Amino acid sequence: MYSEKDLTTIVSRSSDILEIQIEPQAAKEIAKRSRGTPRIANRLLKRVRDYALVLGDGNITLEIAKIALDKLEIDELGLDNTDKKILETMIQKYAGKPVGVETLAATINEEVETLEDVYEPYLMQIGFLARTPRGRIATPLAYEHLGIEYQEK
């Protein structure tokens, strides 16, 4: 996982290569929401650039970056709809109790491998998901982020 500072540098460098004007604060905002991954940072930069072309003059300002990332439904921690769907399913459909990965994948209509390789590592890294011998559980941090009251189990 790359630091926010390193990712900001990567976004700025990529914007130079793509000949995109970007404010330093906008590069930092994109970096902050990129899950610590350069590939995701570069993908978000290109998506934000598209919004900047439609909403403005093609230059990426902090305001345009925030609007674009919000429209892409990527929150301030880099969570997207699927991340939130995973956590909400665990909390609401399974009452916060441990759930097996196969069951979770079937419930949210996602491949087990995608869950294990794409979503779980980041959710675990930020402390929102834990693996237990009985299954996956959402942590109190996940509840807090989603605005759901945590009840001791």
VEXDREN-2710 file (C-alpha; in Angstrom, 1 decimal):
% VEXDREN-2710
k/r/px/py/pz
1/MET/0.0/0.0/0.0
2/TYR/1.4/3.4/-1.0
3/SER/1.2/6.5/1.1
4/GLU/-1.1/9.4/0.3
5/LYS/2.0/11.5/-0.4
6/ASP/3.4/9.0/-2.9
7/LEU/0.1/8.6/-4.6
8/THR/-0.3/12.3/-4.9
9/THR/3.1/12.4/-6.7
10/ILE/1.9/9.6/-9.0
11/VAL/-1.3/11.4/-9.8
12/SER/0.5/14.6/-10.5
13/ARG/3.1/12.8/-12.7
14/SER/0.3/11.0/-14.6
15/SER/-1.5/14.2/-15.2
16/ASP/1.6/15.7/-16.7
17/ILE/2.0/12.6/-19.0
18/LEU/-1.7/12.9/-20.0
19/GLU/-1.4/16.7/-20.4
20/ILE/-4.1/17.4/-17.8
21/GLN/-3.9/20.5/-15.6
22/ILE/-4.6/19.5/-12.0
23/GLU/-4.5/21.5/-8.7
24/PRO/-2.3/20.0/-6.0
25/GLN/-5.3/19.7/-3.7
26/ALA/-7.2/17.8/-6.4
27/ALA/-4.3/15.4/-6.9
28/LYS/-4.3/14.8/-3.2
29/GLU/-8.1/14.2/-3.1
30/ILE/-7.8/11.6/-5.9
31/ALA/-4.8/10.0/-4.1
32/LYS/-6.8/9.8/-0.8
33/ARG/-9.6/7.9/-2.4
34/SER/-7.4/5.4/-4.4
35/ARG/-7.2/2.7/-1.8
36/GLY/-3.4/3.0/-1.6
37/THR/-3.0/1.7/-5.2
38/PRO/-1.4/3.5/-8.1
39/ARG/-3.5/1.6/-10.7
40/ILE/-6.6/2.8/-9.0
41/ALA/-5.2/6.4/-8.6
42/ASN/-4.5/6.5/-12.4
43/ARG/-8.0/5.1/-13.2
44/LEU/-9.7/7.7/-11.0
45/LEU/-7.6/10.5/-12.6
46/LYS/-8.9/9.5/-16.0
47/ARG/-12.5/9.3/-14.8
48/VAL/-12.1/12.7/-13.0
49/ARG/-10.6/14.2/-16.2
50/ASP/-13.7/13.2/-18.1
51/TYR/-15.9/15.0/-15.6
52/ALA/-13.6/18.0/-15.8
53/LEU/-14.1/18.1/-19.5
54/VAL/-17.9/18.0/-19.2
55/LEU/-18.3/20.2/-16.1
56/GLY/-15.5/22.7/-16.7
57/ASP/-12.7/23.6/-19.0
58/GLY/-10.8/20.3/-18.6
59/ASN/-8.7/21.5/-15.7
60/ILE/-9.1/19.5/-12.5
61/THR/-9.8/21.6/-9.5
62/LEU/-10.5/20.3/-6.0
63/GLU/-14.2/21.1/-6.4
64/ILE/-14.4/19.2/-9.7
65/ALA/-12.5/16.2/-8.3
66/LYS/-14.8/16.0/-5.3
67/ILE/-17.9/16.3/-7.5
68/ALA/-16.6/13.6/-9.8
69/LEU/-15.6/11.2/-7.1
70/ASP/-18.9/11.7/-5.3
71/LYS/-20.8/11.0/-8.6
72/LEU/-18.7/7.9/-9.0
73/GLU/-19.8/7.0/-5.5
74/ILE/-16.3/6.7/-4.1
75/ASP/-16.3/7.9/-0.6
76/GLU/-13.5/9.6/1.3
77/LEU/-11.8/6.3/2.2
78/GLY/-12.0/4.9/-1.3
79/LEU/-15.0/2.6/-0.7
80/ASP/-17.3/2.1/-3.6
81/ASN/-20.8/0.6/-3.9
82/THR/-19.6/-3.0/-3.7
83/ASP/-17.6/-2.4/-0.6
84/LYS/-20.6/-0.8/1.1
85/LYS/-22.8/-3.6/-0.2
86/ILE/-20.6/-6.2/1.4
87/LEU/-20.5/-4.5/4.7
88/GLU/-24.2/-3.6/4.8
89/THR/-25.1/-7.2/3.8
90/MET/-23.0/-8.6/6.7
91/ILE/-24.5/-6.1/9.1
92/GLN/-28.1/-6.1/8.1
93/LYS/-28.9/-9.4/6.4
94/TYR/-26.7/-11.5/8.7
95/ALA/-27.3/-9.3/11.8
96/GLY/-23.6/-8.7/12.2
97/LYS/-22.9/-12.4/12.8
98/PRO/-20.1/-14.3/11.1
99/VAL/-20.8/-15.2/7.5
100/GLY/-19.0/-17.5/5.1
101/VAL/-17.4/-16.1/2.0
102/GLU/-19.4/-18.4/-0.3
103/THR/-22.6/-17.3/1.3
104/LEU/-21.6/-13.6/1.2
105/ALA/-20.6/-13.9/-2.5
106/ALA/-23.9/-15.6/-3.4
107/THR/-25.9/-12.9/-1.5
108/ILE/-24.3/-10.0/-3.2
109/ASN/-24.0/-11.7/-6.5
110/GLU/-20.2/-11.6/-6.8
111/GLU/-17.5/-14.2/-7.4
112/VAL/-15.8/-15.6/-4.4
113/GLU/-12.4/-15.0/-5.9
114/THR/-13.3/-11.3/-6.6
115/LEU/-14.4/-10.9/-3.0
116/GLU/-11.2/-12.5/-1.7
117/ASP/-8.8/-10.8/-4.1
118/VAL/-10.3/-7.4/-4.7
119/TYR/-12.5/-6.3/-1.8
120/GLU/-11.5/-8.2/1.3
121/PRO/-7.8/-7.2/1.5
122/TYR/-8.6/-3.4/1.5
123/LEU/-11.5/-3.8/3.9
124/MET/-9.3/-5.8/6.3
125/GLN/-6.4/-3.3/5.9
126/ILE/-8.6/-0.4/7.0
127/GLY/-10.0/-2.4/9.8
128/PHE/-13.6/-2.8/8.6
129/LEU/-13.6/-6.6/8.1
130/ALA/-12.2/-9.4/10.1
131/ARG/-11.9/-13.1/9.3
132/THR/-12.8/-15.4/12.1
133/PRO/-12.9/-19.3/12.2
134/ARG/-16.7/-19.0/11.9
135/GLY/-16.7/-16.5/9.0
136/ARG/-16.3/-12.8/8.1
137/ILE/-17.5/-10.1/10.4
138/ALA/-17.9/-6.4/10.0
139/THR/-16.0/-4.5/12.8
140/PRO/-17.3/-1.6/14.9
141/LEU/-15.3/0.7/12.6
142/ALA/-17.4/-0.4/9.6
143/TYR/-20.6/0.2/11.5
144/GLU/-19.4/3.7/12.5
145/HIS/-18.4/4.5/8.9
146/LEU/-21.8/3.4/7.6
147/GLY/-23.6/5.3/10.3
148/ILE/-25.1/2.1/11.8
149/GLU/-25.3/1.7/15.6
150/TYR/-23.0/-1.1/16.7
151/GLN/-24.5/-3.6/19.2
152/GLU/-22.2/-6.0/21.2
153/LYS/-22.8/-9.5/20.0
END
